[in-house]
Amino acid sequence: MQDIECLEVGMTTQIGTNQVDEPEEGREYVRGLDSNSWLLFTEDPAEDRTVVVRIDKIDGDVCHCTVTRKRTR
């Protein structure tokens, strides 16, 4: 996984399947606050998301992802 601060919308990255809560291709996941885990993304307006990724492909223990959203500051 790349440093999430350097990721921009449209970039690709990888996440270990052990970091994702129930990984599924085509679903979006958000980085848990102050953790190294990824949770299923919801459109909750109160959610303080940093980066949201979509899992494009699961290959063994690696999730290949595309960044779909990033918090604007």
Protein Blocks (a to p, Z undefined) as FASTA:
>chain_A
ZZfklpcehiacdddfklpghiaehiacdddehiabdcdddfbfklccfbdcddfbdghj
accdddfbdcdZZ
